[in-house]
Amino acid sequence: MKNIILFSLTAMLMGGCDHNHAPANATGGELTQEFYGDSFDITSSIPVSAMSAQLEGKDTLFATIDGIIDQTCPNAGCWLNMRMDSSVQKITTDHVFFVPLEGCEGLKAKAKGKAYFDEISVEMLKHYAQEEGKSEAEIAAITEPKKVLNFVATGVMIEGYKEPEGGAKQGSCTHDHGDGEQHDHEHDHEGEQHQEEGGH
């Protein structure tokens, strides 16, 4: 009788291990990895915070970066912000592809594309600030163009995103970029597509 009970308990425990997939949970293997834009190799990347140092002495850096999403564009999904120590890094999609408008905050992400320093116009800075939910006073205080580290992605991978019940929010964006980047949305979506922008 004791042997039968022990066998039953052992079988239950073994069965539990098989159904729980403990190794997958431990490594995060069950989290979805959704690609937007071009798919790319995610096995090698640099932290978003290291991008500026990697770009030092160069005009352009082609790289895959990783970080935590702070916010995505709530109107069209044409940009996302990755968290930095005391700020955020904006990742733009050049309107070639779009990421979810909501539900991505705090999720891990990787982006492949091109980094370079660029001057963003007052008009575009105000537009971004409005989309980010900044106050009217904060928006009005933007009176000078700003040199920023720009990253234009050809593809983005978001880990663990779950579409809201009832479907994802649909967005629309009718603005033109005011930062000197007059994008040709008809062009082929390749890694070198932005070479014409200000010599970058």
N, C-alpha and C positions, 0 to 999 in steps of 0.2 A: 504493500500500500504506500509506504514511504517512497519507494522507487517511482511509483506512478505519479505521485504528487510532485516529486523533484523533476521528473521528465516534463510534466505539464508546465511547471514554472519556467524551465529552461526554454521550452518551445515558445512560450509567450514572450519571454525576453528577447529571444532571437527574432521573432516576428516583429516585435516593436522596433528593433533596430533597422530592419529592412524598410519599414514603412515611413520612418521618420527621416531617413536620408541625412543622418547627422553630419557626415563629412561635407555635404553640399551646403548645409546651413552654416557650418563653421567657416567656410571660405566665401560665403556670400554668393555661391553658385546659383541660387534660385532667383536672384534678382534679375529682372529683365534688363537688357541692354539695347535700347532703341537708338537707331541711327537716323539722323536727319541730314539731308544733303548727301554727299558722297560717303560711302563706307570706307574705313581705313583701319590699319593695324593699330590696335590699342595696347600692345604689349610694351611699347617703349614711349615714354613721355616725360616732360619736365614739369615741375610745379609752376603754376601761373606766376607765383612770386619771383621765380628765377628768370623770367623772360627778359626783363630789363638788362640784367647782367649778361645774359647770353647774347643780347643784341649789341653790346658795347663794341665800338669800333667797326660796326657794320651798318650798311644802309637798310638791309632787309634780313629777316630771319624766317626761314621756313621751318616750322616745328609742330609737334603735337604737344599740347599743354593739358594739364589736369588741375582740377580744383572743385570747390563747392559752389553751387549756384546760389546767388543771393536774390536774383530776380530775373524774370524774362519779360520781354516787351509785351505789355498787356493789350496792345492794339492789333499787332500783326504777327508777332513772333519773329521779328527781324533782328533781334539782338538778345543777348543774355549777359548778365553781370556775374563774374566770378569773384568770390570774396578774397580780399587781401587783408593784411594785418590791420590797417586803419583806413582802408578805402576799398574800391572795387575796380576790376578790370573789365571794360566793356568788350564783348566779342560780337562783332556784327556778321550778318549772313549775306550782305550785299543784295538782299531781296531775291536771291537765287533760290533759297529754300527757307523754311520757317520752322521754328521750334514751338512747343506748346505755350499757350498764353498764360497758363496758371498751373499750380500744382507741382512745380519743380524746385521750389525753395528748399535748400538744405540737402539736395541730392548731389551725388558725385557726377562729374561730367568730364569729358575730354573733348578737345577741339583740335582739328588739324587745319593749318592755314598759314597765313603770312603776317608777321609783325613788323611794324615800322613806325617811326615817329611822324606825326602829321599835325597840321594846324586845323582845328575844328572851329568853324565860324560861330559867331554869336547866335545866329538863327538856329543852327543845328544844336548847339549847347542848350538853348532854351527848349527846343523840341524834346531832347532827351530828358531834360529836367521835368518837363510836363508829364511825359510818359512814366517817369519814375515816381510821380506823385509828390513832387516838391511843392512847397507853398508858393503863393503868388509873390511874396516878398523875396524868396530865394531866387525865383525865376527873374524877377525885375532886377536883381542885383548882378545878373550876368550881363556885362557891358563890354567885355574884351574877348577876342578869340583866344583860344588856349591850345598850346602845344601838348599833345598827349601821345601816349603809346597806343597805337591802334592795332587791332588784330582782326583781320578779315578771314573768316573760316570758310573752308570748302566742305567741311563736314563736322557734325557734332554728335557725340554719343552721350546719352543721358541714362544713368543707371537707376533702376528702381521706379521709373515713372509709371503711374497708374492713371489711366484715363478716367475722369470723373463719371459718375453714374449719369446717364442721359446723354453722354457724348461730350467731346471736348468743345470748349468755347471757340466759336469761329471769329476770326478777326479780319480787319481790313485796314489798309494803310494807303493814303492817297498823297502823302507828302513826297517832295523831292529832297534828296540830300543837299544840304547847304554847305557842306564842308569841302567843296572843290572836287568831290568825287561824283562826276556825272556818269552814272552807271548805265552801260548798255545791257539791258536784260535779255537781249537776243543772243549775246555772245555765248560761245561754248564754255562750259563750266569746267575749266582745267586749273591746275595748280598755279599756272603763270598768268591767269586771266587779268590780274590787276597791275601788270607791269606798266601799263600806260598811265597810271595815276601819279602824276607829279614826279615821274622818273623812278618810282618805287618798283 
